C-alpha cells in the first residue's frame, strides 16, 4: 500500500502544479526551467503509473 500512497501523493502534487499552470499570472512568471521540471515530473509519474498498473494487472488477472 505504501507505493500506492506515494503515487497518490505525487499525483496530488502534480495536480497542484497543473492548477498553477492554468493560472496565467503564475505561468507568465514561471521560468523555462520550472516548466521543463513540471513536464519531467509528469513523464516520471506517467511511467510509475504504467508500472503500477502492470503490477496490479498481473496480480489480479485470471
Secondary structure as UniProt FT lines:
FT   HELIX           2..22
FT   HELIX           24..29
FT   HELIX           32..60
//
